[in-house]
Amino acid sequence: MSEAIVTSSRHSYSETLERLRAAIAAAGSTLFAEIDQSAAANSVGLILRPTTLLIFGNPKGGTLLMDAFPLSALDLPLKLLVWEAAGAVEVAYTPASSIAARYAVTGKDALIAALDAALTTIVGSLV
């Protein structure tokens, strides 16, 4: 069973990406990387629906988790997956609370709650 939360965007694929980029910046986070997975597929002669992975975070929060719980760096920075299928645009992410549970993070409840709230706000800009 997946831990991912999937939300439908009411915007086009490109507008969804634009809105997410803006929401990430407005949240005080840094967009570290944007991977156009459909372009990567195309570069080797394959076809993939429009699919982009946004990798972002705020080092003020993520560093504290990675320092105290090094394995959490396998899932940090945070990620948003955006794809289009059958005319619908979907956005998925793994909640920080799920990442924390995966790596038995303790003593960081306020930080985890803040990360989850930021994810909810960022993705909430689409609905």
C-alpha positions as CSV (number, residue, x, y, z in Angstrom):
1,M,0.0,0.0,0.0
2,S,1.4,3.4,-1.0
3,E,1.9,6.2,1.5
4,A,1.5,8.8,-1.2
5,I,-1.2,11.3,-1.2
6,V,-2.6,12.0,-4.7
7,T,-4.5,15.2,-5.5
8,S,-6.1,16.2,-8.7
9,S,-5.3,19.7,-10.1
10,R,-8.0,21.8,-11.6
11,H,-5.3,23.4,-13.8
12,S,-3.5,22.3,-17.0
13,Y,-0.2,20.4,-16.7
14,S,2.0,23.5,-17.4
15,E,-0.1,25.8,-15.1
16,T,0.1,23.2,-12.3
17,L,3.8,23.2,-12.6
18,E,3.9,27.0,-12.6
19,R,1.6,27.2,-9.5
20,L,3.7,24.6,-7.6
21,R,6.9,26.4,-8.4
22,A,5.4,29.7,-7.1
23,A,3.9,28.0,-4.0
24,I,7.2,26.3,-3.2
25,A,8.9,29.7,-3.3
26,A,6.1,31.4,-1.3
27,A,6.5,28.8,1.4
28,G,10.2,29.8,1.8
29,S,11.5,26.6,0.2
30,T,14.1,26.1,-2.5
31,L,13.3,24.2,-5.7
32,F,16.5,22.1,-5.9
33,A,15.7,20.2,-9.1
34,E,13.0,19.7,-11.7
35,I,13.2,16.5,-13.6
36,D,11.2,16.2,-16.8
37,Q,10.8,12.5,-16.8
38,S,8.9,12.5,-20.1
39,A,11.7,14.4,-21.8
40,A,14.2,11.8,-20.4
41,A,12.1,9.0,-21.8
42,N,11.9,10.8,-25.2
43,S,15.7,11.1,-25.2
44,V,16.0,7.3,-25.5
45,G,13.2,6.9,-28.0
46,L,10.4,6.1,-25.5
47,I,7.1,7.8,-24.8
48,L,5.9,8.8,-21.4
49,R,2.9,10.9,-20.5
50,P,3.8,14.4,-19.3
51,T,5.6,13.7,-16.0
52,T,7.7,15.9,-13.9
53,L,9.4,15.4,-10.5
54,L,9.9,18.6,-8.4
55,I,12.5,18.2,-5.6
56,F,12.4,21.0,-3.0
57,G,12.8,21.8,0.6
58,N,14.1,24.1,3.3
59,P,17.5,23.3,4.6
60,K,16.5,24.8,8.0
61,G,14.1,21.9,8.5
62,G,15.5,19.1,6.4
63,T,19.0,19.4,7.8
64,L,17.8,18.9,11.4
65,L,16.1,15.6,10.4
66,M,19.0,14.4,8.3
67,D,21.5,15.2,11.1
68,A,19.5,13.4,13.8
69,F,18.2,10.6,11.5
70,P,20.7,10.1,8.6
71,L,18.6,7.5,6.7
72,S,15.8,10.1,6.3
73,A,18.1,11.7,3.6
74,L,16.9,8.8,1.4
75,D,13.6,10.6,1.2
76,L,14.7,14.2,1.7
77,P,14.4,16.8,0.1
78,L,10.7,16.5,-0.3
79,K,9.3,15.7,-3.7
80,L,6.2,16.3,-5.8
81,L,5.3,14.2,-8.7
82,V,3.1,15.8,-11.4
83,W,1.7,13.8,-14.3
84,E,-1.1,14.0,-16.9
85,A,-3.2,11.1,-17.9
86,A,-6.5,11.0,-19.7
87,G,-6.8,14.7,-19.6
88,A,-6.4,14.9,-15.8
89,V,-3.4,16.4,-14.0
90,E,-2.4,14.6,-10.8
91,V,0.0,15.6,-8.0
92,A,1.4,13.1,-5.5
93,Y,3.7,13.4,-2.5
94,T,4.8,11.4,0.5
95,P,3.8,13.1,3.7
96,A,6.6,14.1,6.0
97,S,4.9,12.1,8.8
98,S,5.2,9.0,6.6
99,I,8.8,9.6,6.0
100,A,9.3,10.2,9.8
101,A,7.6,6.9,10.5
102,R,9.6,5.0,7.9
103,Y,12.9,6.1,9.7
104,A,11.6,5.9,13.3
105,V,12.1,9.7,13.8
106,T,11.4,10.7,17.3
107,G,11.4,14.1,19.1
108,K,10.7,16.1,16.0
109,D,6.9,16.2,16.1
110,A,6.7,20.0,15.6
111,L,9.1,20.0,12.7
112,I,7.3,17.0,11.0
113,A,3.9,18.8,11.5
114,A,5.3,22.0,10.0
115,L,6.6,20.0,7.0
116,D,3.2,18.3,6.5
117,A,1.5,21.7,6.8
118,A,3.8,23.2,4.2
119,L,3.1,20.3,1.8
120,T,-0.6,20.7,2.3
121,T,-0.4,24.4,1.6
122,I,1.7,24.0,-1.5
123,V,-0.5,21.3,-3.0
124,G,-3.6,23.1,-1.8
125,S,-2.8,25.9,-4.2
126,L,-4.1,23.7,-7.0
127,V,-7.6,22.9,-5.9
